[in-house]
Amino acid sequence: MKRQPQIGWLADGRRFHLQDGPIDLIVEAHGSETNLRVAYQAAVRRFTGLLDELCDELALLRQAADPQRCSLRGIVARRMHAAVAPFAAEHFITPMAAVAGSVAEEILGAMVQENSLDRAYVNNGGDIALHLADSEQFTVGLMDRPDQFGLMRTMNIHASDPSRGVATSGCHGRSFSFGIADAVTVLARTASQADAAATIIANAVDLPGHPAIVRCPAAELQPDSDLGARPVTRDVGRLEQSEIAAALEAGAGKARALLASGLIEGASLHLQGETRVIALKKFDAKLPHLVRAVGTENAIHA
């Protein structure tokens, strides 16, 4: 018998909450009453047992990804591998780098399969899968760091845009990073792709050997971490403006390469009050740091 997840509505009565172990999802959809009921039921069915599926292959998921072969069996596990495989030849990366986005993508897929919704999202700790029909759009708030509420700006994602995934990574929050970025937010065609790419770009925002950066082996903080003894960032002291610029440019160079290869649709990199924006006008640097539109009913945070 499958373990039952925690399920319920949030206080606003619009957002649906699904939680099982470390997986914590906020779900919201718009459509007819009948279709909404079907969609939320589908989300519950697919979410139930999903953590167990991942745990069954956890040992493999924590190993460095092979860029050519995948021996994983589960649908979500294989999606995780597919998302990180393009980076595996040049970087150490495990399928776990795409777990949050891949889970969000799976639940959203269950909701929209054979069911008509105007728009919907599944937010897994800031890694977001989006569904937009016809002329619908979402307003997404960009955070200055994953572990605190500090809104930098917003962006609109329209149904005509190719992006259906948003993910944020950095040296704060529940995940570890090799880099020093406060936050790197990425747009990609899927949530799993955005999740993997955000990890890679955030790792690239760095000043190797700088005395103001404190690092320690990941395993000291989390014994079963997929990063093992590799040093991860724990604290970053105040940096000079030239140093901030250098670190951001290192990450921006990586983001430009991923954009040119079609792996991302855009990126915003943030470190100690400075931001670099790569390519897309949705990340328009002229947008004010606080946009009142985030107070509207369809605003979500990345």
C-alpha positions as CSV (number, residue, x, y, z in Angstrom):
1,M,0.0,0.0,0.0
2,K,1.3,3.4,-1.0
3,R,2.1,5.9,1.8
4,Q,-0.5,8.8,1.6
5,P,0.9,12.3,1.1
6,Q,-0.4,15.3,3.0
7,I,-3.0,17.1,0.9
8,G,-5.0,20.2,1.4
9,W,-5.9,23.7,0.4
10,L,-4.0,26.7,1.5
11,A,-5.8,29.5,3.4
12,D,-6.5,31.5,0.2
13,G,-8.7,28.6,-1.1
14,R,-7.1,28.9,-4.5
15,R,-3.8,27.0,-4.1
16,F,-3.5,23.3,-3.5
17,H,-0.8,21.9,-1.3
18,L,0.8,18.5,-1.8
19,Q,3.6,17.3,0.5
20,D,5.5,14.0,0.9
21,G,8.8,14.0,2.7
22,P,11.1,16.5,1.0
23,I,8.7,17.2,-1.9
24,D,6.5,20.2,-1.2
25,L,4.3,21.4,-4.0
26,I,2.0,24.4,-4.5
27,V,-0.4,23.9,-7.3
28,E,-2.9,26.2,-8.9
29,A,-5.1,25.9,-12.0
30,H,-7.7,27.8,-13.8
31,G,-10.5,26.4,-15.9
32,S,-14.1,25.1,-15.6
33,E,-15.2,23.7,-12.3
34,T,-15.4,20.2,-13.7
35,N,-12.0,20.3,-15.3
36,L,-10.4,21.7,-12.2
37,R,-11.8,18.9,-10.1
38,V,-10.4,16.3,-12.6
39,A,-7.1,18.1,-12.7
40,Y,-6.6,18.2,-8.9
41,Q,-7.6,14.6,-8.6
42,A,-5.1,13.6,-11.3
43,A,-2.4,15.5,-9.4
44,V,-3.1,13.6,-6.2
45,R,-3.1,10.2,-8.0
46,R,0.2,10.9,-9.7
47,F,1.8,12.4,-6.6
48,T,0.9,9.4,-4.4
49,G,3.8,7.0,-4.5
50,L,6.1,9.3,-6.6
51,L,8.6,9.7,-3.8
52,D,8.8,6.0,-3.4
53,E,9.5,5.6,-7.1
54,L,12.4,8.0,-6.8
55,C,13.7,6.3,-3.6
56,D,13.8,3.0,-5.4
57,E,16.5,4.3,-7.7
58,L,18.1,6.8,-5.3
59,A,21.5,5.2,-5.4
60,L,21.7,5.7,-9.2
61,L,20.2,9.1,-9.1
62,R,23.0,10.3,-6.8
63,Q,25.7,9.1,-9.1
64,A,27.4,11.3,-11.8
65,A,25.3,11.3,-14.9
66,D,26.5,9.5,-18.0
67,P,26.2,11.8,-20.9
68,Q,25.5,9.0,-23.3
69,R,23.6,6.2,-21.4
70,C,20.7,6.1,-19.0
71,S,20.1,2.9,-16.9
72,L,17.3,4.5,-14.8
73,R,13.8,3.0,-15.2
74,G,11.2,5.5,-13.8
75,I,9.6,8.1,-15.9
76,V,10.6,11.0,-13.6
77,A,14.1,9.5,-13.0
78,R,14.7,9.3,-16.8
79,R,13.5,12.9,-17.2
80,M,16.0,14.0,-14.5
81,H,18.8,12.2,-16.4
82,A,17.8,13.7,-19.8
83,A,17.8,17.2,-18.2
84,V,21.4,16.9,-16.9
85,A,22.9,14.8,-19.7
86,P,23.8,17.8,-21.9
87,F,26.1,19.1,-19.1
88,A,27.6,15.8,-17.9
89,A,30.5,15.6,-20.3
90,E,32.0,18.9,-19.0
91,H,30.7,19.1,-15.5
92,F,30.1,16.9,-12.5
93,I,26.3,16.7,-12.2
94,T,23.9,14.0,-11.0
95,P,20.3,13.6,-12.0
96,M,19.4,15.0,-8.6
97,A,20.2,18.5,-10.0
98,A,16.9,18.3,-11.9
99,V,14.7,16.5,-9.3
100,A,12.5,19.5,-8.3
101,G,11.8,20.6,-11.8
102,S,11.2,17.1,-13.0
103,V,8.6,16.4,-10.3
104,A,6.8,19.6,-11.0
105,E,6.7,18.8,-14.6
106,E,5.3,15.3,-14.0
107,I,2.5,16.5,-11.8
108,L,1.6,19.3,-14.2
109,G,1.6,16.7,-17.1
110,A,-0.9,14.5,-15.2
111,M,-3.2,17.5,-14.6
112,V,-3.4,18.6,-18.3
113,Q,-3.4,15.1,-19.9
114,E,-6.8,14.7,-21.6
115,N,-8.1,17.7,-19.6
116,S,-8.6,21.3,-20.7
117,L,-7.2,24.0,-18.4
118,D,-6.7,27.7,-19.2
119,R,-3.5,27.9,-17.2
120,A,-1.9,26.0,-14.4
121,Y,1.4,25.8,-12.5
122,V,3.2,23.4,-10.2
123,N,5.7,25.2,-7.9
124,N,8.2,22.8,-6.2
125,G,10.2,25.1,-3.9
126,G,10.7,27.7,-6.6
127,D,11.2,25.4,-9.6
128,I,8.0,25.8,-11.6
129,A,6.3,24.0,-14.4
130,L,3.8,26.1,-16.4
131,H,0.8,25.4,-18.6
132,L,-0.6,28.2,-20.7
133,A,-3.4,27.9,-23.2
134,D,-4.4,30.4,-26.0
135,S,-3.7,34.0,-24.9
136,E,-3.0,33.2,-21.2
137,Q,0.0,34.5,-19.3
138,F,1.6,34.3,-15.9
139,T,3.5,37.0,-14.0
140,V,6.5,35.5,-12.2
141,G,8.4,37.2,-9.4
142,L,12.1,36.9,-9.4
143,M,13.6,36.4,-5.9
144,D,17.0,37.9,-4.9
145,R,17.8,34.6,-3.0
146,P,16.0,31.3,-2.7
147,D,15.7,31.2,1.1
148,Q,14.2,34.6,1.7
149,F,11.4,36.7,0.3
150,G,13.1,39.6,-1.5
151,L,11.5,40.4,-4.8
152,M,13.8,41.9,-7.4
153,R,11.5,42.2,-10.4
154,T,8.8,40.4,-12.4
155,M,8.5,39.0,-15.8
156,N,5.5,38.0,-17.9
157,I,5.4,34.6,-19.6
158,H,2.9,34.4,-22.4
159,A,1.3,31.4,-24.1
160,S,3.2,32.3,-27.3
161,D,6.6,32.1,-25.5
162,P,8.4,28.8,-25.7
163,S,9.3,28.8,-22.0
164,R,7.3,26.5,-19.8
165,G,9.8,26.1,-17.0
166,V,11.4,28.4,-14.4
167,A,14.0,27.5,-11.9
168,T,16.2,29.2,-9.3
169,S,19.5,28.1,-7.8
170,G,22.1,29.7,-5.6
171,C,24.3,29.2,-2.6
172,H,21.4,29.8,-0.1
173,G,18.4,27.6,0.6
174,R,17.9,23.9,0.7
175,S,20.3,22.9,-2.1
176,F,24.1,23.2,-2.2
177,S,26.1,25.1,-4.8
178,F,29.7,25.2,-5.9
179,G,29.3,28.9,-6.7
180,I,28.5,32.1,-4.8
181,A,25.4,33.5,-6.6
182,D,22.6,34.7,-4.3
183,A,20.2,33.6,-7.0
184,V,20.3,32.5,-10.6
185,T,16.8,32.2,-12.3
186,V,16.5,30.4,-15.6
187,L,13.8,30.2,-18.2
188,A,13.7,27.0,-20.3
189,R,11.3,25.0,-22.4
190,T,10.7,22.6,-19.5
191,A,11.0,22.8,-15.7
192,S,13.5,20.0,-15.6
193,Q,15.8,21.7,-18.2
194,A,15.5,25.0,-16.3
195,D,16.4,23.2,-13.0
196,A,19.5,21.6,-14.4
197,A,20.7,24.8,-16.2
198,A,20.2,27.0,-13.1
199,T,22.5,24.6,-11.2
200,I,25.2,24.8,-13.8
201,I,25.0,28.6,-14.2
202,A,24.9,29.2,-10.4
203,N,28.0,27.0,-10.0
204,A,29.8,29.1,-12.6
205,V,29.2,32.4,-10.6
206,D,32.4,32.1,-8.5
207,L,35.8,33.5,-7.4
208,P,37.9,30.4,-6.8
209,G,40.2,30.7,-3.9
210,H,38.8,34.0,-2.6
211,P,39.5,34.4,1.2
212,A,36.0,35.8,1.8
213,I,34.3,32.6,0.6
214,V,33.8,29.8,3.1
215,R,33.4,26.3,1.8
216,C,33.2,22.8,3.3
217,P,32.6,19.3,2.0
218,A,28.9,18.7,1.2
219,A,29.0,15.4,3.1
220,E,29.8,17.3,6.3
221,L,26.5,19.1,6.0
222,Q,24.5,16.2,4.6
223,P,26.1,12.8,4.9
224,D,24.1,11.3,2.0
225,S,24.6,14.3,-0.3
226,D,25.1,13.4,-4.0
227,L,28.0,15.9,-4.0
228,G,30.0,13.8,-1.6
229,A,33.3,15.4,-0.4
230,R,33.2,18.2,-3.0
231,P,33.4,21.6,-1.4
232,V,30.2,23.7,-1.4
233,T,29.7,27.3,-0.5
234,R,28.5,28.1,3.0
235,D,29.1,31.8,3.3
236,V,30.3,34.7,1.2
237,G,31.7,37.9,2.8
238,R,31.4,41.3,1.3
239,L,33.1,41.6,-2.1
240,E,34.5,44.5,-4.0
241,Q,32.5,45.8,-6.9
242,S,35.1,44.5,-9.3
243,E,35.0,41.1,-7.7
244,I,31.2,40.9,-7.9
245,A,31.4,41.9,-11.6
246,A,34.0,39.2,-12.3
247,A,32.0,36.5,-10.6
248,L,28.8,37.5,-12.4
249,E,30.6,37.6,-15.7
250,A,31.8,34.1,-15.2
251,G,28.3,32.9,-14.8
252,A,27.0,35.1,-17.6
253,G,29.5,33.6,-20.0
254,K,28.1,30.2,-19.1
255,A,24.5,31.4,-19.6
256,R,25.3,32.9,-23.0
257,A,26.8,29.6,-24.1
258,L,23.7,27.7,-23.0
259,L,21.4,30.2,-24.7
260,A,23.3,29.9,-27.9
261,S,23.0,26.1,-27.8
262,G,19.2,26.3,-27.2
263,L,19.4,24.8,-23.7
264,I,17.8,27.9,-22.0
265,E,15.6,30.8,-23.1
266,G,17.1,33.4,-20.7
267,A,18.7,33.9,-17.3
268,S,19.0,36.4,-14.5
269,L,22.0,36.3,-12.2
270,H,22.1,38.1,-8.8
271,L,25.0,38.6,-6.4
272,Q,25.3,41.2,-3.5
273,G,22.9,43.7,-5.1
274,E,24.2,43.4,-8.6
275,T,22.3,41.6,-11.5
276,R,23.2,40.4,-14.9
277,V,20.4,39.6,-17.4
278,I,21.0,37.4,-20.4
279,A,19.1,37.9,-23.6
280,L,15.4,37.7,-23.2
281,K,13.3,40.9,-23.0
282,K,11.1,39.2,-20.4
283,F,14.1,39.8,-18.1
284,D,14.1,43.5,-19.1
285,A,16.7,45.2,-16.9
286,K,14.6,48.4,-17.1
287,L,11.8,46.8,-15.0
288,P,11.6,48.4,-11.5
289,H,12.9,46.3,-8.7
290,L,9.4,46.1,-7.3
291,V,6.4,45.8,-9.6
292,R,2.9,46.1,-8.1
293,A,1.6,43.5,-10.6
294,V,3.0,40.8,-8.3
295,G,0.0,41.4,-6.1
296,T,-2.4,40.2,-8.7
297,E,-4.1,36.8,-8.5
298,N,-2.0,35.2,-11.1
299,A,1.5,36.1,-9.8
300,I,3.8,33.4,-8.8
301,H,7.3,33.4,-7.4
302,A,10.5,31.8,-8.8
